[in-house]
Amino acid sequence: MTGYLLKLVRESVPLTQEQLAAHLDVDRVTVQSWESGRRPFTAVPFGQAVAIRQRLGRLGANTKLLAALDDAAEADLILAALLRDEAGRYPIAEQPLGWSVLTHRLTDLILWSVLGQTPTFLRSIPTPHRRRGPVATAPILSADERRAFFARLRMLAERSASEREPDVLLHRQACFLAGMDPTGASASWLAEGTTRTARQITRFHTWSPLWPDIRSMVTSLANQGNPEPLRDFIERAHPDDACERAALNYSAYWVGEIPYRHRDDSFMPTALGDWRGVVLLRHLVERLTIGHPFVDLNVHNLWALLMVRRGLARDDVATGQALADRCGTLLDGDEVSRQSRQELTSILYSLRADGVTGTGTGR
């Protein structure tokens, strides 16, 4: 992953491997080995890696690509730990998937190699002209490695839950990634796990570490085609302000509005920080579409966001208009829950109160 991203960084300058090698005072074979993964860039000494990134920046490399190198290195670490044959015997504490709370960009990079889908942050970056010949177009794993990835997520989820002191973060992140399994093979064990823990939802009187764990499991099931557990969670697992803050803080962290990494989920129910919500608003509006597996969750988070960040949609007129249009489209259909319909109506009311109207529906 890191090597492929380094190749994109080089091409953004643009330079050939020979030219980059000359700028970095290394030979072409070294650059070629970094980019192909034969000599992992993550093995480069820290000081040298920092110097290389600084030189690439001075050469005019794309800043988004440079900023993603740290996440790419972490993605490589997580993938390597999951795919090694000894994954089932390594101590749970040594699994990097449970070392910190995943972000959207890091998750996108992991899934790039597993599913072949281009990360969101890369879609706005021009693609360089492809050379002729068998040149890789993505850092995709082999079919066997992809199957092993999802099989070992199940192994980690089961092991982390059975520990004397369960590793809740590792469990929930393994379940969340398993929900991306395009074969549907992960759906049955995710459903079994959700059934065992579903009774916990009715016991939520406030936030607890189980709250994000169950949330990850039900979103995984929604991604596998069953939205009802997620809808039930939205309706019954937000009994107080702490849970609503958790939903917003986690969403803001996910999209990068909270710029520093968290070791565990304990930050979720704390007081809302100084993040404004502009990035989160755009993220949620883009995903407010019929057929999106998390459409009901996106509706709820938008409703909660606009309740605490008054005037946010008014300050971003284009996004506010898009939100009004998409609310109208969803209300015209029957693809969302009854609660979502109520929240969509409330969102439209608040938009009108702020003078924001749609561009297409007239709502």
Secondary structure in CASP SS format (residue, H / E / C, confidence):
PFRMAT SS
TARGET T0000
AUTHOR 0000-0000-0000
METHOD secondary structure of the structure
MODEL  1
M C 1.00
T H 1.00
G H 1.00
Y H 1.00
L H 1.00
L H 1.00
K H 1.00
L H 1.00
V H 1.00
R H 1.00
E H 1.00
S H 1.00
V C 1.00
P C 1.00
L C 1.00
T C 1.00
Q H 1.00
E H 1.00
Q H 1.00
L H 1.00
A H 1.00
A H 1.00
H H 1.00
L H 1.00
D C 1.00
V C 1.00
D C 1.00
R H 1.00
V H 1.00
T H 1.00
V H 1.00
Q H 1.00
S H 1.00
W H 1.00
E H 1.00
S H 1.00
G C 1.00
R C 1.00
R C 1.00
P C 1.00
F H 1.00
T H 1.00
A H 1.00
V C 1.00
P C 1.00
F H 1.00
G H 1.00
Q H 1.00
A H 1.00
V H 1.00
A H 1.00
I H 1.00
R H 1.00
Q H 1.00
R H 1.00
L H 1.00
G H 1.00
R H 1.00
L C 1.00
G C 1.00
A C 1.00
N C 1.00
T H 1.00
K H 1.00
L H 1.00
L H 1.00
A H 1.00
A C 1.00
L H 1.00
D H 1.00
D H 1.00
A H 1.00
A H 1.00
E H 1.00
A H 1.00
D H 1.00
L H 1.00
I H 1.00
L H 1.00
A H 1.00
A H 1.00
L H 1.00
L H 1.00
R C 1.00
D H 1.00
E H 1.00
A H 1.00
G H 1.00
R C 1.00
Y C 1.00
P C 1.00
I H 1.00
A H 1.00
E H 1.00
Q C 1.00
P H 1.00
L H 1.00
G H 1.00
W C 1.00
S C 1.00
V C 1.00
L C 1.00
T C 1.00
H H 1.00
R H 1.00
L H 1.00
T H 1.00
D H 1.00
L H 1.00
I H 1.00
L H 1.00
W H 1.00
S H 1.00
V H 1.00
L H 1.00
G C 1.00
Q C 1.00
T C 1.00
P C 1.00
T H 1.00
F H 1.00
L H 1.00
R C 1.00
S C 1.00
I C 1.00
P C 1.00
T C 1.00
P C 1.00
H C 1.00
R C 1.00
R C 1.00
R C 1.00
G C 1.00
P C 1.00
V C 1.00
A C 1.00
T C 1.00
A C 1.00
P C 1.00
I C 1.00
L C 1.00
S C 1.00
A H 1.00
D H 1.00
E H 1.00
R H 1.00
R H 1.00
A H 1.00
F H 1.00
F H 1.00
A H 1.00
R H 1.00
L H 1.00
R H 1.00
M H 1.00
L H 1.00
A H 1.00
E H 1.00
R H 1.00
S H 1.00
A H 1.00
S H 1.00
E C 1.00
R C 1.00
E C 1.00
P C 1.00
D C 1.00
V H 1.00
L H 1.00
L H 1.00
H H 1.00
R H 1.00
Q H 1.00
A H 1.00
C H 1.00
F H 1.00
L H 1.00
A H 1.00
G C 1.00
M C 1.00
D C 1.00
P C 1.00
T C 1.00
G C 1.00
A C 1.00
S C 1.00
A H 1.00
S H 1.00
W H 1.00
L H 1.00
A H 1.00
E H 1.00
G H 1.00
T H 1.00
T H 1.00
R H 1.00
T H 1.00
A H 1.00
R H 1.00
Q H 1.00
I H 1.00
T H 1.00
R H 1.00
F C 1.00
H C 1.00
T C 1.00
W C 1.00
S C 1.00
P C 1.00
L H 1.00
W H 1.00
P H 1.00
D H 1.00
I H 1.00
R H 1.00
S H 1.00
M H 1.00
V H 1.00
T H 1.00
S H 1.00
L H 1.00
A H 1.00
N H 1.00
Q C 1.00
G C 1.00
N C 1.00
P C 1.00
E H 1.00
P H 1.00
L H 1.00
R H 1.00
D H 1.00
F H 1.00
I H 1.00
E H 1.00
R H 1.00
A C 1.00
H C 1.00
P C 1.00
D C 1.00
D H 1.00
A H 1.00
C H 1.00
E H 1.00
R H 1.00
A H 1.00
A H 1.00
L H 1.00
N H 1.00
Y H 1.00
S H 1.00
A H 1.00
Y H 1.00
W H 1.00
V H 1.00
G C 1.00
E C 1.00
I C 1.00
P C 1.00
Y C 1.00
R C 1.00
H C 1.00
R C 1.00
D C 1.00
D H 1.00
S H 1.00
F H 1.00
M C 1.00
P C 1.00
T C 1.00
A C 1.00
L C 1.00
G C 1.00
D C 1.00
W C 1.00
R C 1.00
G C 1.00
V H 1.00
V H 1.00
L H 1.00
L H 1.00
R H 1.00
H H 1.00
L H 1.00
V H 1.00
E H 1.00
R C 1.00
L C 1.00
T C 1.00
I C 1.00
G C 1.00
H C 1.00
P C 1.00
F C 1.00
V H 1.00
D H 1.00
L H 1.00
N H 1.00
V H 1.00
H H 1.00
N H 1.00
L H 1.00
W H 1.00
A H 1.00
L H 1.00
L H 1.00
M H 1.00
V H 1.00
R C 1.00
R C 1.00
G C 1.00
L H 1.00
A H 1.00
R H 1.00
D H 1.00
D C 1.00
V H 1.00
A H 1.00
T H 1.00
G H 1.00
Q H 1.00
A H 1.00
L H 1.00
A H 1.00
D H 1.00
R H 1.00
C H 1.00
G H 1.00
T H 1.00
L H 1.00
L H 1.00
D H 1.00
G C 1.00
D C 1.00
E C 1.00
V C 1.00
S C 1.00
R H 1.00
Q H 1.00
S H 1.00
R H 1.00
Q H 1.00
E H 1.00
L H 1.00
T H 1.00
S H 1.00
I H 1.00
L H 1.00
Y H 1.00
S H 1.00
L H 1.00
R H 1.00
A H 1.00
D C 1.00
G C 1.00
V C 1.00
T C 1.00
G C 1.00
T C 1.00
G C 1.00
T C 1.00
G C 1.00
R C 1.00
END
